[in-house]
Amino acid sequence: MKWNKGATEGIVVAGGQGQGSALTQLNDPLGLFVDTLGTVYVADWGNHRVMRWTQGATQGTVIVGGNGRGAGVNQFSYPYGLSFHRHGNLYVVNWNNHRVQRFSIE
């Protein structure tokens, strides 16, 4: 939820369509990052993926993961947190695989 200053209600900016794996849903979201353009990045823990939600979007985009739970370089096993480096690299804490992965996001 996004809360504007002085607001009495929040605005849903990602998910909000119940628990699930559709592009309009999240499953136990944990990590969050919002960039200067208002784009929301979410570590979607239960779906083993990282989602991007642009401002005003009605559905998200899978930017990394989303290939089922696993230990492959294109898979997560419960992504827990995320952060961006000043040069645009995305770092994801991959909890059950006991690693941190770096991705170049254009």
Protein Blocks (a to p, Z undefined) as FASTA:
>chain_A
ZZdehiabdcdfegjiopajbfkbcehifbdcddfkopacdddfknopaddddehiabdc
dfegjiopafbfkbcehiabdcddfkopacdddfknopacddddZZ
